[in-house]
Amino acid sequence: MAGQSRIRPLPQAKRFDWSNLGLRVASGVILAGLAVGVVWFGGPLFLVVLAVAVALLAIEWAKMSAPEHPVKMASVITIGVLAAMFTAYLGHFRIAWIVGGLCAAAAALLAKNTAERRADAAFGVIYLGAPMLALLWLRGKLPDEDGRGWAVLLFFVTWSADSVAFIAGSIFKGPKLWPRVSPNKTWSGFVGGLVGAVIAAVVISVASVPGVIETGLSPLAAGIVGLFGGFATMGGDLLESMLKRRFGVKDSGDLIPGHGGLLDRVDGLMAAVLAVALMRLVGIVGWGI
């Protein structure tokens, strides 16, 4: 019944399946290549790919939060996020955030008799929309070379945090980070992920090519961005783990072979883009470090 929550059993922790490692690597490489290529060219192609991603993510969110009426929920969230995104793409970034907030409120109203909690519809618009607006600003609002540089830095920080965290956690193991939420994550993986994110950011800053791909960051400033981006990446992963346990699912979907749903793959990126965009917004480039 709408407005009432059903009690769902918490899913058991899903451990890594080494048998599909090749499949995971292949799909990950394809996705990474697509992401960097789209960011590099920017423009309308970038907007179209983000719009498709929003639709896919909204479907996954709807299947988790409103399994009895996923189409209506996904449609409401997609329309709301796209309205904010197109406003931002036209250059009205401040207005876009207002549009996003209004669309979140409208989604809650339209979700009557659809979701267990109307707040899930509103949160879906914010959860998916905020990172998209930040990514559009990071890639499109800055000069073209800077936009490429910061977006590439974002991707490599996120991927490095994820990969090194998994490798370090698998090798060193040790105490669990937050067993109630994500039983497989360890403190060794967390620290390793932070180190990996910092190193990735420093490498991107050093490898910047003037006129082609730039960030304007010194190695020290890049390391700070990488540190905050790494924190956000793992925080975003933990947040999605909390949400999945709340909805009683193991994966957000099965779209990506070997990985699960698209949301399972970009949960950390969605949080990291907010952190990295904030660091760029506050002007870390001009801090003289």
C-alpha positions in Angstrom: 0.0 0.0 0.0 1.3 3.5 -0.9 2.8 5.4 2.0 3.6 2.3 3.9 6.9 0.6 3.9 7.2 -3.1 3.4 9.7 -5.0 5.4 12.3 -6.6 3.2 15.1 -8.9 4.3 18.6 -7.5 4.1 20.6 -9.0 1.3 23.7 -11.0 2.1 27.0 -9.5 1.2 28.0 -10.2 -2.4 31.5 -11.3 -2.7 33.7 -10.8 -5.7 33.4 -13.6 -8.3 36.9 -14.2 -9.7 35.4 -16.4 -12.5 34.0 -13.3 -14.3 37.1 -11.2 -13.9 37.8 -11.1 -17.6 34.2 -10.0 -18.3 34.4 -7.3 -15.7 37.7 -5.9 -17.1 36.4 -5.9 -20.7 33.1 -4.1 -19.8 35.0 -1.7 -17.6 37.5 -0.8 -20.3 34.7 -0.2 -22.8 32.9 2.0 -20.4 36.0 3.9 -19.6 36.8 4.5 -23.2 33.3 5.7 -23.9 33.4 8.1 -21.0 36.7 9.6 -21.9 35.8 9.9 -25.6 32.5 11.6 -24.9 34.1 14.0 -22.4 36.9 14.8 -24.9 34.5 15.9 -27.6 31.9 17.5 -25.3 29.1 19.5 -27.0 25.7 18.0 -27.9 27.1 14.4 -27.9 28.1 14.8 -24.3 24.6 16.0 -23.4 22.9 13.2 -25.3 25.0 10.5 -23.6 24.3 12.0 -20.2 20.6 12.1 -21.0 20.6 8.4 -21.9 22.6 7.6 -18.7 19.9 9.5 -16.7 17.1 7.4 -18.3 19.0 4.2 -17.5 19.8 5.3 -13.9 16.2 6.4 -13.3 14.9 3.0 -14.4 17.3 1.3 -12.0 16.3 3.6 -9.2 12.6 3.1 -9.9 12.9 -0.7 -9.9 14.5 -0.5 -6.5 12.3 2.2 -4.9 8.9 1.5 -6.7 9.0 -2.1 -8.0 5.2 -2.1 -8.5 5.2 1.0 -10.6 8.7 1.4 -12.1 7.7 3.0 -15.4 5.8 5.9 -13.9 8.5 6.5 -11.3 11.3 6.4 -13.9 9.5 8.7 -16.2 8.9 11.3 -13.5 12.5 11.3 -12.4 13.9 11.3 -15.9 11.8 14.3 -17.0 12.7 16.2 -13.8 16.5 15.6 -14.2 16.5 16.4 -17.9 14.6 19.6 -17.4 17.4 20.8 -15.0 20.1 19.5 -17.3 18.9 21.3 -20.4 18.5 24.5 -18.4 22.2 24.1 -17.4 23.3 23.2 -20.9 21.9 26.5 -22.1 24.2 28.3 -19.6 21.7 29.0 -16.8 23.4 26.9 -14.1 22.0 28.8 -11.1 18.5 28.5 -12.5 19.1 24.8 -13.2 19.5 24.1 -9.5 16.2 25.8 -8.8 14.6 23.8 -11.6 16.0 20.6 -10.1 14.5 21.5 -6.7 11.1 22.3 -8.1 11.2 19.1 -10.2 12.1 17.1 -7.1 9.0 18.5 -5.3 6.8 17.8 -8.3 8.1 14.2 -8.4 7.1 13.7 -4.8 3.6 14.9 -5.6 3.3 12.9 -8.8 4.5 9.7 -7.0 1.3 9.4 -5.1 0.1 5.7 -5.1 3.3 4.9 -7.0 6.2 4.7 -4.5 6.3 3.4 -0.9 7.6 6.8 0.1 7.1 10.0 -2.0 10.5 11.1 -0.7 12.1 8.4 -2.8 10.9 10.1 -5.9 12.2 13.5 -4.8 15.4 12.0 -3.6 15.8 10.2 -7.0 15.7 13.5 -8.8 18.3 15.0 -6.5 20.5 11.9 -6.3 20.8 11.6 -10.1 20.4 15.3 -11.0 23.0 17.0 -8.8 26.0 15.0 -10.2 24.8 15.6 -13.7 24.6 19.4 -13.2 28.0 19.3 -11.6 29.5 17.3 -14.5 27.9 19.6 -17.1 29.4 22.6 -15.3 32.8 21.0 -14.9 33.1 20.0 -18.6 31.1 22.8 -20.2 31.4 26.0 -18.2 35.2 26.0 -18.1 37.5 26.8 -21.0 37.5 23.7 -23.3 41.0 22.5 -22.3 40.3 23.0 -18.6 36.9 21.2 -19.0 38.6 18.2 -20.5 41.4 18.2 -18.0 39.2 18.4 -14.9 36.7 15.8 -16.3 39.6 13.4 -17.1 41.1 14.0 -13.7 37.7 13.2 -12.1 37.4 9.9 -14.0 40.9 8.8 -13.2 40.6 9.7 -9.5 37.4 7.7 -9.2 38.7 4.7 -11.1 41.9 4.6 -9.2 40.2 4.9 -5.9 37.9 2.0 -6.7 40.6 -0.2 -8.2 43.3 0.3 -5.6 40.8 0.0 -2.8 39.8 -3.4 -4.1 43.4 -4.6 -4.6 44.6 -3.3 -1.2 41.6 -4.8 0.6 42.1 -8.1 -1.1 45.8 -8.3 -0.3 45.9 -6.8 3.2 42.4 -7.5 4.4 42.2 -6.5 8.1 39.4 -4.8 10.1 36.1 -4.1 8.3 35.3 -0.5 7.4 31.5 -0.6 8.1 30.4 -4.2 8.3 26.7 -3.3 8.9 26.5 -1.5 5.6 29.1 -3.2 3.4 30.7 -6.3 5.0 33.3 -6.7 2.3 35.0 -3.3 2.6 38.1 -3.0 4.8 40.1 -0.1 6.3 43.1 -1.3 4.3 41.0 -0.9 1.1 39.8 2.5 2.2 43.3 3.8 2.8 44.6 2.2 -0.4 41.8 3.9 -2.3 42.7 7.3 -1.0 46.4 6.7 -1.9 45.4 5.6 -5.4 43.1 8.7 -5.9 45.9 11.1 -4.8 48.5 9.5 -7.1 46.1 9.5 -10.1 45.3 13.2 -9.6 49.0 14.1 -9.3 49.8 12.1 -12.5 47.1 13.9 -14.4 48.4 17.3 -13.3 51.9 16.5 -14.3 50.8 15.0 -17.6 48.7 18.0 -18.6 49.5 19.3 -22.1 49.0 23.1 -22.6 46.4 23.8 -25.3 45.2 20.2 -25.3 44.3 19.0 -21.8 44.9 21.2 -18.7 43.9 21.5 -15.1 46.0 24.5 -13.9 46.8 22.5 -10.8 50.2 22.1 -9.2 51.0 18.5 -8.0 50.2 19.5 -4.4 46.8 21.1 -5.3 46.0 18.1 -7.5 46.8 15.8 -4.6 44.3 17.7 -2.4 41.7 17.3 -5.1 42.5 13.6 -5.4 42.2 13.2 -1.6 38.7 14.8 -1.5 37.7 13.0 -4.7 38.8 9.7 -3.2 36.8 10.3 0.0 33.8 11.1 -2.0 34.2 8.1 -4.3 34.1 5.7 -1.4 31.4 7.6 0.4 29.2 7.4 -2.7 29.8 3.7 -2.8 28.8 3.3 0.8 25.7 5.4 0.3 24.5 3.2 -2.5 25.2 0.1 -0.4 23.0 1.7 2.3 20.2 2.4 -0.2 20.4 -1.2 -1.7 20.1 -2.7 1.8 17.2 -0.5 2.6 15.4 -1.6 -0.6 16.5 -5.2 -0.1 18.4 -5.7 -3.3 22.0 -6.9 -4.1 22.5 -5.0 -7.3 20.8 -2.0 -8.8 20.4 -4.0 -12.0 22.2 -6.2 -14.5 22.9 -3.9 -17.4 26.7 -4.1 -17.3 28.2 -7.6 -17.6 30.2 -8.6 -14.6 29.3 -5.4 -12.7 25.6 -5.3 -12.1 23.6 -2.1 -12.8 24.9 1.2 -14.1 24.3 2.7 -10.7 26.6 0.1 -9.2 29.3 1.3 -11.5 28.9 5.1 -11.2 27.8 5.5 -7.5 31.3 6.6 -6.5 31.6 8.9 -9.6 28.4 10.6 -8.8 29.6 11.6 -5.4 33.2 12.4 -6.6 32.0 14.8 -9.3 30.3 16.9 -6.6 33.5 17.0 -4.6 35.7 17.8 -7.5 33.4 20.4 -8.9 33.3 22.1 -5.5 37.1 22.2 -5.3 37.2 23.8 -8.7 34.4 26.2 -7.8 36.1 27.5 -4.7 39.2 28.2 -6.8 41.9 25.7 -5.6 43.8 26.6 -8.8 44.5 30.0 -7.4 45.5 29.0 -3.9 49.2 29.1 -4.8 49.9 25.5 -3.7 
